[in-house]
Amino acid sequence: MNCRARSAERLATAISSAFPARRMASQFLRAMVAAPRIPQRHLPSAIVLVSFRQNASAKAPVAWPSTATPISGPIGGPDTPAPMTARADGRGHRTGGAARTPRRCRSRRRRRGDSRKLRRETPRTVAVCSETVPPAQPADATRRPRLGRPSQAVSGRIRVANNRLRTQNHLNECVVPIPRNTGEWRAAKKPAAFAGGCPAVCDRASAFFRTTRTREPTSMGVSAFLPHRVRSLVALLATALVVAGGSAVADQADDDYLAAIGLYKQKKWAFAAKAFDDFLKRHAAHPRAESARLFLGLSLTHQGRFREAREVFREFARRHPNSRELPQVRYRIGECSYMLDDLPAAAKELELFVARHPTHPLNEWALPYLADTQLRLGQADRAIRTFRTALQRFPKGKLAADVRFGLAKALEASGDTEQAVAHYRQIVKDRLPGFAEKAQLSLATLLMRKGDDAAAAREFDRFAELFPDSPDAALARLNAGFAWFRLKRYDTAIERFAEAARDARHATTAALWTGLAHKATGDWPRAVETFRKAFREDDRSDEMAALVYHWADCERRQGHWRAAHDLFAQFLERWPEHALADDAQLLAAECLLLYAEQQPASRREPILRQASDAVHQFFRRFPKSPLLDYARLVEARIAMATGDRQRRLEALAQLEELARRAPAERLRQRARFLAARAAEQLEDHERALALAEPLMTDLQRGRADAELLAVFAIAARSLLAMKQHDRARDAAERLLQLAESQSVSDSGTRITQAGNAVSRLRAEAHALAAVAYGAGNDWDAAEKHWQALGTTGGNVPESLKRRTALQLAEAAYAARRFDAAVRWFTAAAEGSPNEDRPRALSGLGWALAELGRYREAAGAFEKLLAEYPKHALAAEARVKRAECLQAAGDAKAAAEAFQDAFSRLGTDELAFTAGVRAAELLGELGRIDDAEHVYEQLVERFPEHPSLPQVFHAWATLHYRAEHFERSDAIFRQLLKRFPDSELADDARLILAESDLAAGHLEPATKVLEELLQSPKADNRVKRDALFKLIGVATVRKQWKTAEQLADRYLREHPQSPDGPEVRMLRAQARFYLGDVDTARNALLELKQWLQESAPDVAGVHPWAPFVWILLAETEFARKDYEAVRRLADEFARRFPDSPVAFQMDEVVGRSYKQQARFDEAEKYFRRVLQSPRGRNTETAARAQYALADMEFLRKRYDKAVPLYLQVYHGFPFPQWQAAALLYAGVCDEKLGRVEDAARMYALLLQKFPRSEHAPKARERLEALNRQPAAP
């Protein structure tokens, strides 16, 4: 230590002795320390930062920094000396003309080699410039700006360069020095998160640092200015003496302030904010309160607490209206409002800043913020002016690219599409980093919104070419696909969608539009496949609603009614509030109706009921839908299809109402046509005629669809039913006249006299006339019109001729003119197979049967079946053929006919009867598989038949008798599921419980059996069998007391039951295990005697008989009469030589030898148990294996016992024996000195069987082993 330092210490000691305020010594020493002449190595290590005052009246204390902890904080005032700044070479100099460090001192340090250290240690002063903090960012700095998702409506909001200009990092890193004699500002350090920076600067030195010339800050944060260097020790002493009289409170305020500054410099924003806030609360009138308030706002800004920061800055503006930091504070207020999305406030505050401080450097950020705010407020014109101002003032500023893009957005929002397009194109051309992609995408989106799909498609394609690696490339391809789709260039659109689908984010949307493109081309199957694949891959996407709807519609257009309905139903379940929900609901109902019309009559009712429910749900959910009238049409059609007269009447009234008041003429005509048909079906022919006539008039005037011409047939048939043959002929003649000379409009199609359409209409008119004449028994006139069918010209379909002949034949059959009917049916049946031929052959068979010509009738039915095996009339024909063969006396052929009838028939009552008879016959003949097939068909075709429970029972019984138990159980379960209240349900439950018992499912079986036992509906036989099986369950569970009680009840309630002896055996077993050995032995001896006397083949008559001998052997073993055990075993072997339970007797015998220590004989019997096919995996086998290991243990052959014990653990899944085996395997290992192996055995037992009775012993042994000292 040099003499100066030693003198300082002596002076400090002296002052400490002279003054009670010992702190003066520390202050004095720190004054010495702060002097640059004292090298760092000579400083006392215990020095800490303090503050002292130059004089008692100073407004702000001078901060003396410690070299160990740099201080920061603004100071100032009229008495503040000119601050020292840092030059480029690191040497301190005065900005206000104060004395420099003596040259000889600097030379001396350089000679010592300490120049670099000196420069590092010399405190530097930095201009505050309001901390030079850049504009704040929201806490969520990862959120993308709202500027430009081209595929969506553009908000016009600028989030400059990511999340409101820049990420929050630049709050900490972007410091801009103030170059001498210039007003320009440059980024001294660029933050890593973005290119460029946005500093918060002031146009002069801080209000707290008034200097005579511009200063040049060179380090981050805020450091206090150093006062004049003390010139002599005497001056320091004098200053210290003055300070000694200062206030301790002032010292504490300074300390608090400097502590907060230190936290701020360490970027501990939360702690700094708390410290500044506490400072302001405790020292509100302190000269540094203004600085503290500013730093409090900045600290809050750093944390993203913009609302609190804004209030602090506003308070600053109110308290310090003349502060030189007011420009930055005004900017900060507007910035916070912007970050809080308080747009009106942000606009007002930023406008104030721009207006009051037009030359302030922060305008480079304030103008873009203000422009974005105006744009988001819908003030596009003002935003354009502001953006242009920003671009004009800062053409090469850090936000120039952001401003150019924002200007394009504002132009777009203002409706100046041409200028917006030009700006977007220029941005793309200039390849502005970060904005070229957005501009290209926005350009394409703008063109699409403008309606220029061709240009939009090209621009989207160009985006994918220019920026193939962009994350929005797939989005551009998707939008290109949309544009090509709207241009009906479906193939090109599908290609673009396929490219977009490679990006998982857009795969579902691309799949949706690919399917729609296929749908637009009429390729329903490919559309369906596309929709189905997309649904399998992602059924939770936002596009799933539209996808499922269009998928369903494609299925509907293909006539896949059921599939379409299921998809519409799924759509409604998942998206009940969708805009297409009413369409989907109505289409679902219509699909059910059309699906029901395809089904046989016996299966239509439940489907139609579903359709009706769907329509009613439509009315409940969509009472204001524009489709209400069409829904009423569908409702009426459903009612018509049900066949219920009352519902048809209601439907007819509804249709008539629609025909009167529906707003659309086409809808009224459709309703009138359906009403006429409904009236005809209701045999209200007058009403049908009244409804048909106005429509016929419209048709004659060309004001109705041609598809409604069938109304003439309705009128003719109604007139025929009314026996008004002349009027029927007139209706037919009018149709003929209309077809030849009248035009009929059908959606723009005009039917003229030339062409096949007119020919078909004329042929239809002749056919109607023929039928009308035939109905009047005018066969000559009927023949004339029949012949005219072939002379109408054009391609008259043969089907019309056949149908006419068929109608004539049916008219003859109805008139009981069977000979004439045979002639007309024969004519109708001639020619190649066709849709009318089945009816003709069927009618021919019926007519021949009426004439008693059974063989010929059977031949007609057989021909029908051979040509049309799946026709609706096939079922009737098969049954009728069988009846005809039976009537002809051919019983065997009739049986085969019944079998064939049901193998192909439909679902009417005759088919059900034929199926039942076929199944019974096949079962009696032993053809189980054929009978199975018939039963399956019966259940499938007649799900609601009242006799179906009997069919299920007969079907299951068939398999039960054939010992197909799994199949039998499955059928019985179906019976219970579908007919739980049937009188046969209890039988099914009992048999299924028996199967559960056989499978080891004791809990569900017990529950069912107890329910049957308590059921008042169950008959006595079912209750008896249930009680018997409950005894078996208790026996399996080893619940011996319960088994004994149930057995007593059984023998008391069912003394004559054939199962009584077996129940007595089970009761004896229960008593044996309850400890009543003698009672059990006596009962078993009685049973044994009864069995020996009842039949020579005891096992064949009573399968449970072998257990009597085994239980007797157990009782003798318990009595230790081992010779009696062996005698019983010998007798067992003679009486039951092939018994499957012989291994149980062997195990008892083995135990008897083991008890006598005759281990070799015992091992032989135990080995027989293990080798028994029936016993090798049973608990009996586990006992035998354990006994083998136990015998080796008793012989003290521990090395042989261990593997035998481990075989028990690994080979038999019975915890009781596994736990015991592990315990004794461990004991053997201990005996052999294998301590680690023994410990593993005990630990394994405790891990696998912690609740075993052997667990305590294993734990005891393991603890004992752990206490043993480790081996050397």
VENZI-V907332 format. One line per field, one symbol per residue. psi: psi as a letter, one per 40 degrees, with the letter a starting at -180 (. if undefined). burial: 1 if it has 16 or more other C-alpha atoms within 10 Angstrom, else 0. Layout:
psi=???
burial=???
This chain:
psi=hiddddddddddddddddhdgeddddddddddddheehideeihdehihiiiididehdhihhhiiedhhiiihiaidehihihihideehiiieeeiiihidddddddddeeedddddddhhihhhdffefhiiiiidgeehiiegggdeihhdehhghehggciiededddhhhihihfieihihdhhideihiigihiieaiideghieihigieiiahiiiiiihheiddddddddddddeihddddddddddddddddddefgddddddddddddddfdeideddddddddddddddeegddddddddddddddgeeieeddddddddddddddefgddddddddddddddgdehdeddddddddddddddeegddddddddddddddgdfideddddddddddddddeegdddddddddddddefhheeddddddddddddddeegddddddddddddddgdeieeddddddddddddddefgdddddddddddedhddeddddddddddddddeegddddddddddddddgeeideddddddddddddddeegddddddddddddddgeeidedddddddddddddddddeiideeddddddddddddddddddgeeieedddddddddddddedehddddddddddddddddehdhdddddddddddddddddefgddddddddddddddddeffiideeeedddddddddddefgddddddddddddddddeiihhgfehhhadhiddddddddddddddddddddefgdddddddddedeeeiaghidddddddddddddddddefgdddddddddddeiaihideddddddddddddddeegddddddddddddddgdeideddddddddddddddeegddddddddddddeeibfiddddddddddddddddeegddddddddddddddgeehdeddddddddddddddefgddddddddddddddgdeieeddddddddddddddeegddddddddddddehedhidddddddddddddddddefgddddddddddddddgdeheedddddddddddddeeegddddddddddddddddddidgddddgeeddddddddddddddefgddddddddddddddgdfhefddddddddddddddefgddddddddddddehddedeiddddddddddddddddefgdddddddddddddehfhdddddddddddddddddeegddddddddddddddgdeieeddddddddddddeiiii.
burial=000010011011101100000011111111111111101100100000111111100011111111100111111100011111110001111110000000000100100001100100011111111111111111101000111111100111111111111111111111111100000011110110000111111111111111100111110111111111100010011011111101000110111111111111100010011111111100100111111111111111111111101101111110000001111111111111111100101110111111001001111111111111111111111111011111100110111111111111111111001001101111110001001111111111111100001011101111110000000111111111111111000111111111111010011111111111111000011111011101100010101111111111111100011111101111110001000011111111111111111000111110111111011111100100000110111111111111000011101111110110010000111111111111111101111110111011001101111101111111111111100110111111111101110111100000100001111111111111111111111010111011011101100100011111111111111000011111111111100000011111111111111000011011111111100110111111111111111100000001101111111111110111011111111110000101110111111011000001101111111111000010011011111100110001111111111111100001001101100110000100011111111111111000011111011101100000001111111111111110001101101100110010000001100000111111111111110001011101100100110000111111111111110000100110111111010011110111111111111110001100110111111001000111111111111111000010111011111100110101100110110010000000
